[in-house]
Amino acid sequence: MTTGKAIRSIQVVNVRWYNATAWYGVTLAHALQTAGHPTLVAGLADTPPLLKARELGLETLALPFNSLNPATLFAMGGNMDRLMREFRPDVVNCHRGEAFILWALLKKRHGYALVRTRGDQRLPRDNTPNRWLHRRAADAVVATNSRMARHFVDALGVPPVRVHTIVGGVDKGRFRPDSAARRMVRERCGFTDADFVLGVVGRMDEVKGMREAIQALALARPRLEAAGRRPRLLLIAFPSQYGEADAARWAETAGLGDLGETVLVSGKVERPQDWINALDLGILASLGSEAIARAALEIMACGVPLVSTKVGVMPDLLPEEYLCEPGDESALADLLAICGDEDRLATLCRICGERMTDLGVDDFCAQTLALYRSLTAGALER
């Protein structure tokens, strides 16, 4: 339900695959629409983000935002101008940089507020176009983590009052503690009550650090076993750059036996929330990226405590003592061993639960709407 006048927005999600940036933009669009604020998702034709938006019942428009062809861009500018007249947005929120300049050029004619959300792993370059776009053209810049926010202020000179950190939010109705799902998945995997199940969630790419997580478990196993824990590692993961054969090789090399003994791989699953609930401790072992860290939010929303490498948004989510440098297998092993202590694990579980208090999708929507209203207050009163 809306409170006050509805805000019409276009969420520009011109991403070729359904990565964290696309998830952030489409999730926000759906939350806004559900709350009664007309929302259109603009993106690239026949790409997963646009298909997902349609699946959720959102209005969509496909345009060649990422084209480098001058004639194509000129024609697209006309289509964008027509879209402005027909949809009449109060806010245009760009989740990628391509074509951002075109939205900036159309802004004065159509009077909408322009927001640039930056959820990429790379910090924007300090150059003249970026400084103009973020300091002059954008009415507000949204960073998905505090490191990115500081960069906009310190490196690009964006006034602090125009930089906002909005981490995002997860569907707590879907990702929540579920004891029945926990029992089901643990039985399916052959886990017993004596098993201390650790887990990594995500695609099997090098940047996700699954090989490092396996090695860290091998280093931590003697200490976990001495504390009465029988460690098992569940990779809730689907093949990408690597596959199950690679995981089997990593486990064997680390001295953890054949795949299925200590290390298991789920493959692609329809209900990741069920598998997350089977865990006693989540691990985010990423070597970089995680500017948004969707998996971390989903793990913590399920009531599972989490340790992580110090990347992206993770310092915003966890205390320093539960973070380690990326690629430092020994330090990650120390975190796993520490969490073998019941009291430390319970403390971490409480910390993660408290941190999730304002990280639901409704909170995400409310925080964004508060920003939109601050930018459009004058226009909405007219």
PyMOL commands that set and color helices and strands:
alter all, ss='L'
color gray80, all
select helices_A, chain A and resi 20-34+48-55+70-87+100-110+128-137+146-154+160-162+179-189+206-208+210-226+244-253+272-277+294-301+314-317+320-322+329-338+342-358+361-381
alter helices_A, ss='H'
color red, helices_A
select strands_A, chain A and resi 9-12+39-43+59-62+91-94+113-118+140-143+163-165+195-204+230-239+263-265+281-284+306-309+323-324
alter strands_A, ss='S'
color yellow, strands_A
deselect
rebuild
show_as cartoon
